[in-house]
């Protein structure tokens, strides 16, 4: 019996070490090894935190579930709390994690809850100050964002190249050959408008995916809270 326990501990540590070694060069391998380690020992917050960090680096929102499991095992674990707050801040959902802390105030140590609520309040104040500093730049940000998005699509690059070529041809025809270039200019304008519309439409289609990710994170937090609010101490 004891030998079996030692073997499980050794296997857990072996896979955790492999996950640590792979974290900087292969997130997929790191995730696989951390998950394997948790199959041998599933009651250590460290395992869930490291697994969550690897998932977070991959952009996998299931990282939230790992941090919450670590908190469920050890509510005083600062590292797990810091990561769950950071993750929800990344998704712009600080209010949701704040509500979760408030909901668990009666089941947990109020002083601990207050400490993390102060961290959240500090983040909100910092962001509020930044918002004041950059106020009035919204229009410029839109232009920069639009330009960046256009560069991100090969089709938009092709559109710009063709429009530039047509524009150059129109100017050459107008000033050198004294030609009527109205048709060329109209065609270039229509082509540019169609290309720009395609880029904007593509960007708009991607927005619901982000909203779905936010909703799933919120649902994960609420479901975990319902299952574990009586067990947190």
C-alpha positions in Angstrom: 0.0 0.0 0.0 2.7 2.4 1.0 4.9 1.4 -1.9 2.0 2.2 -4.2 1.6 5.7 -2.7 5.3 6.3 -3.2 5.1 5.3 -6.8 2.2 7.6 -7.5 4.1 10.5 -5.9 7.1 9.7 -8.0 5.1 9.5 -11.2 3.3 12.8 -10.3 6.6 14.5 -9.7 8.1 13.0 -12.9 5.4 14.3 -15.1 5.3 17.7 -13.3 9.0 18.1 -14.0 8.5 17.2 -17.7 5.8 19.8 -17.8 8.1 22.4 -16.3 10.9 21.6 -18.8 8.5 21.8 -21.8 6.8 25.0 -20.7 9.2 27.4 -22.5 9.5 25.5 -25.8 6.4 23.3 -26.2 3.1 24.4 -24.6 1.3 21.3 -26.0 3.9 18.9 -24.4 3.7 20.9 -21.1 -0.1 20.6 -21.0 0.0 16.9 -21.7 2.5 16.3 -18.9 0.7 18.4 -16.3 -2.6 16.6 -17.2 -0.9 13.3 -16.9 0.6 14.2 -13.5 -2.9 15.1 -12.2 -4.1 11.6 -13.1 -1.8 10.3 -10.3 -2.3 12.9 -7.7 -5.3 15.2 -8.0 -5.4 17.0 -4.6 -2.4 19.3 -4.9 -3.1 22.9 -5.8 0.4 23.2 -7.4 -0.6 20.8 -10.2 -3.7 22.7 -11.2 -2.0 26.0 -11.0 0.8 24.9 -13.3 -1.6 23.2 -15.6 -3.7 26.4 -15.7 -0.7 28.5 -16.5 0.2 26.4 -19.5 -3.4 26.5 -20.7 -3.4 30.3 -20.1 -0.3 30.7 -22.3 -2.0 28.7 -25.0 -5.0 31.0 -24.9 -7.3 28.2 -23.6 -10.0 29.6 -21.3 -10.2 26.3 -19.5 -7.3 27.7 -17.5 -9.9 29.4 -15.3 -11.3 26.0 -14.3 -7.8 24.9 -13.2 -7.2 28.0 -11.1 -10.6 27.6 -9.5 -9.9 23.9 -8.6 -6.6 25.0 -7.0 -8.6 27.6 -5.0 -11.0 25.0 -4.0 -8.2 22.9 -2.5 -6.5 25.8 -0.8 -8.5 29.1 -0.6 -5.4 30.9 0.8 -3.3 30.2 -2.3 -2.2 33.6 -3.5 -0.8 32.3 -6.8 -4.1 30.8 -7.8 -6.0 33.9 -6.9 -3.6 36.2 -8.8 -3.9 34.1 -11.9 -7.7 33.9 -11.9 -7.9 37.6 -11.4 -5.4 38.2 -14.2 -7.3 35.9 -16.5 -10.7 37.6 -15.9 -9.0 41.0 -16.3 -7.6 39.8 -19.7 -11.2 39.1 -20.8 -12.5 42.3 -19.4 -14.6 40.5 -16.8 -13.3 41.8 -13.5 -16.8 42.6 -12.3 -17.7 38.9 -12.6 -14.8 37.7 -10.5 -15.5 40.5 -8.0 -19.1 39.2 -7.6 -17.8 35.7 -7.1 -15.6 36.8 -4.2 -18.5 38.7 -2.7 -20.7 35.7 -3.0 -18.2 33.5 -1.1 -17.6 36.0 1.7 -19.7 34.1 4.2 -18.1 30.8 3.3 -14.5 32.0 3.4 -12.3 34.2 5.5 -13.5 37.8 5.0 -10.0 39.2 5.4 -8.7 37.0 2.6 -11.7 38.1 0.4 -11.0 41.7 1.1 -7.4 41.3 0.1 -8.3 40.1 -3.3 -11.1 42.6 -3.7 -8.5 45.3 -3.0 -6.3 43.9 -5.8 -9.2 44.1 -8.2 -10.0 47.6 -7.1 -6.4 48.6 -7.7 -6.5 47.2 -11.2 -9.7 49.1 -11.9 -8.2 52.3 -10.6 -5.1 51.8 -12.8 -7.2 51.2 -15.9 -9.3 54.2 -15.0 -6.3 56.5 -14.9 -5.1 55.1 -18.2 -8.5 55.8 -19.7 -8.2 59.4 -18.7 -4.8 59.8 -20.2 -5.8 58.5 -23.6 -9.1 60.2 -23.7 -9.7 61.8 -27.1 -7.6 59.4 -29.1 -10.5 57.0 -29.9 -10.7 58.2 -33.5 -7.0 57.7 -34.0 -7.2 54.3 -32.5 -9.9 53.3 -34.9 -7.9 54.4 -37.9 -4.8 52.6 -36.7 -6.8 49.5 -35.9 -8.4 49.5 -39.3 -5.1 49.9 -41.0 -3.6 47.1 -39.0 -6.5 44.8 -39.8 -6.2 45.5 -43.5 -2.5 44.6 -43.4 -3.5 41.3 -41.7 -5.4 40.1 -44.7 -3.6 39.1 -47.9 -6.7 40.1 -49.9 -6.6 43.6 -48.6 -2.9 43.9 -49.6 -3.8 42.8 -53.1 -6.7 45.3 -53.3 -4.4 48.1 -52.2 -1.8 47.1 -54.8 -4.3 46.9 -57.6 -5.8 50.3 -56.6 -2.4 51.9 -56.4 -1.6 50.5 -59.9 -4.9 51.8 -61.3 -4.3 55.2 -59.7 -0.8 55.4 -61.2 -2.1 54.5 -64.6 -4.9 57.0 -64.4 -2.5 59.8 -63.4 -0.1 58.8 -66.2 -2.9 58.8 -68.7 -4.2 62.2 -67.5 -1.0 64.1 -67.4 1.2 62.4 -70.0 -1.2 61.1 -72.6 -4.0 63.6 -72.0 -6.5 60.8 -71.8 -10.0 60.7 -70.1 -9.3 58.5 -67.1 -12.8 58.9 -65.5 -13.6 55.2 -66.1 -10.3 54.0 -64.6 -10.8 56.1 -61.5 -14.4 54.9 -61.0 -13.3 51.3 -61.4 -10.4 51.8 -58.9 -12.8 53.4 -56.4 -15.4 50.6 -56.7 -12.7 48.0 -56.4 -11.3 49.7 -53.3 -14.7 50.0 -51.7 -15.5 46.3 -52.3 -12.2 45.3 -50.8 -12.6 47.6 -47.7 -16.1 46.2 -47.2 -14.7 42.6 -47.2 -12.1 43.4 -44.6 -14.7 45.2 -42.3 -17.2 42.3 -42.7 -14.5 39.7 -41.9 -13.6 41.6 -38.7 -17.3 41.9 -37.7 -17.8 38.1 -38.1 -15.0 37.4 -35.6 -16.5 39.5 -32.8 -19.2 37.0 -31.8 -16.5 34.3 -31.2 -14.9 36.5 -28.5 -18.3 37.2 -26.9 -18.9 33.4 -26.8 -15.6 32.9 -25.1 -16.5 35.6 -22.5 -19.9 33.9 -21.9 -18.3 30.5 -21.4 -15.8 31.9 -18.9 -18.7 33.5 -16.9 -20.7 30.2 -17.0 -17.6 28.3 -15.8 -17.2 30.6 -12.9 -20.9 30.5 -11.9 -21.1 26.7 -12.2 -18.0 26.3 -10.1 -19.3 28.6 -7.5 -22.5 26.7 -7.2 -20.7 23.4 -6.7 -18.1 24.6 -4.3 -19.5 27.5 -2.3 -20.3 25.2 0.7 -16.8 23.6 0.6 -14.7 26.8 0.7 -13.2 27.4 4.1 
